[in-house]
Amino acid sequence: MQSRKCRIRLYPQYENLLSLETFIRACPLLSEESRHRAVLIATEYFDNIISHSKCLNFLPVSIVVSSNAVIRLRLSYSSVNFNEMVSGHMTASPHFDIPSGRYRGLGLRMCRNLSRHIEYKKGLFRHHIIIKL
């Protein structure tokens, strides 16, 4: 089976979260159920890239949805602290953060529960988060 893809490139800025949601909702490769999961996962990771990555804002994040027997969602971006994202994925646990007055650590756990598999690949210039739905 030939792979099919939907692609978008967005700068890591909060105002692009709506564009990301619109892109995922319009992707014809996704079923209704996988579309909802993809929106939640993609926006959580994109938000984390904006909030926690030390990335260069002038370099866009590439988001690709592909279908080749399995639906994959790939976010590729440049960052100098990618290892922290990987570490956060492995150690995130829900807790109340007093300084922010918010519960933290729920997003990555939610992503793990909504996906079949999440893989992190560190590259020389761009890093990849690959989610199998």
Protein Blocks (a to p, Z undefined) as FASTA:
>chain_A
ZZddddddddddfklmmmmmmmmmmmmkbcfklmmmmmmmmmmmmmmmmmmmccdfkbcc
ddddddehiacdddddddfklmmmmmmmmmgccdddfknopaehklmmmmmmmpmbdcdd
ddfkbccddddZZ
